[in-house]
């Protein structure tokens, strides 16, 4: 299922203020820092379960207490509502662990 690309005037600052837009790569990026590896892994587990539910998976890496995330919709070759939905969910998951 192809997702609709976000409008050119989409307000990233209002919708996902902690994320950084990289227009050259059509991605949004955020680094999450936790107290320790256990919290980082708990966060990643919540995100992975949700990603499977919505069939939208992040590009990410983990180093001890840090999880770096880049989101884009590869099939649409740009940012879509799924990226915003995933970013907002990740923001909430980070508050839960």
N, C-alpha and C positions, 0 to 999 in steps of 0.2 A: 504494500500500500504506500503510494507516494504521498508525502506530506507537503503541505503548502509552505513555500518560503515565507519568512517574515517580511513585512513591509519595510521599505527602506527607511521609514521614519520611526521604526519601532523604538520605544523608550527603554533601553536596557537598564539605565540608571534607576528608573522607577520600579521596574519589574524584578531585576536581580542585581541590586546595587553592589554586592561584594564580588561580582564576576567581572572579568576584563574581556573586552571584545578585541579579537585580532581579525580585522577585516581582511588582511592579506591571506589568511588561511581559512576564512569563514568558520571560525571557532570562537567559543567562549571558554575562558580559562579561570580556574580558581585553585588555590592551594589551601588545604585544610590541615590545621595542626592540632594535635591532641596531646594529652598528658603522657601517653605511652603507646607502645605498639598494640597492646590489647584493645585500647579504645579505637585506635585507627582501624584495626581489623574488624571490630564490631561495626564501625561505620561502613566499611566496605561491604560487609555481609548484608546490612540493611539495603544498601544501594544496589547490590547485585540481585537481591530478591525482587526489588522494585523494577529494576531494569528488565528482568525476565518477564515480569507481569505486563509491561508496556512494550516489550520487544524493542528496546532502545538502549544500547550498551555504550558506556563511556570509554574513552581512551584515557587510561590512568596509570599511575605508578605509585608505589609505596616505598618509603624509606623510613623505617622505624616509626616515628610518630607523625609523619607527614604523608598526606595523600594529595598528589597533583592530578588535576582532572582537566581534560579538554573535551568539549562536547561539540559535535556537528552531526548533521544527518548526511551520511555518505551517499545514500541512494538518491538524495535530492541535490547533492553537491552544494550544500549551504545550510544555513540555520533555519530551523523550523520550530513550530510550536512544541514538538517533542523535546527539543533541547531546552526550552524554557521550562517545561514541565519537569524534566529531569533535574535541572539546576535548582528549581524551587524545592523539590523533594529532598535533594542532597543537603540544602541549607537546613531544612527541618531535621533530617536525620543527624546532622552534626550536633544539634542541640540536645538530642536524645541520649547520646552515649556519654 
